[in-house]
Amino acid sequence: MSIITISRSFCSKGNIVAEKIAAAMGYECISREILLEASEQFNVPEIKLARAIHDGPSVYDRFTHGKECYIAFIKAALLNRLKKGNIVYHGLAGHFFVQDIPHILKIRLLADMQSRIADEMARENVTEEIARKRIAKDDKERCNWSSHLYKIDTRDPELYDLSINLRHVSVEDCVTIIRNTMELEYFKGSEKTKKLLENLALTATVKASLVNRYYNAEVTTRQGNVVIKLPDPVAKVDKTKEEIKSLLTQIQGIKDIYLDVKSNTLSRTAMHK
């Protein structure tokens, strides 16, 4: 079971590299398909999901947590695909969701600004000034996005196992570098990685199922055992527990559910009688 995630800036040939490496290794290559799956599973328009993992946060998002809800849906869809293995993912946000999972090759592709501008000019038939502005805007949005949601900079090399500058490296040579790296024992995957991904995928699926109703729910899973904690007390504990369980009835892989829900009602003592 092997997985490659590719992070890249706008107009950095990331899609071309991803498709070629997937074809060379016989892997599945996915990107926008994840948005379609999340859209269908959670009944959310694809355009809203696309904006959620691209645009920087608005003032409205900061108060409603709308963007975070959509990202929870995307995370669940992506992790459930990745756990199958032998995948190259080159969509947005992939490396964030698997940052702590070992044996997954996390790649950052770099391209110089002039090459990016030339590609955008040719692709969209626009002037150099327009292409430059589009790229600068896209770079800013992605930076704001990662900073707001994850407090990290996508340009930080410590987030990746391998960074490749395409300024002097051809796409073909880039594919060769990635294939050779995947031959290393560390990136061949393991049973431990598989179990970690399964736990992560189940956790994300549970969280996505609860996020609209219980945004602050803290979810952990281990071998099918799900622990859900609500940090804020509620008025009706039993009713809340029933509702949470009802939201999870369609999720496969759950063995047991443990709920940590506190009441905000003071117990009646002698003073209250």
Disulfide bonds with the S-S distance in Angstrom:
none
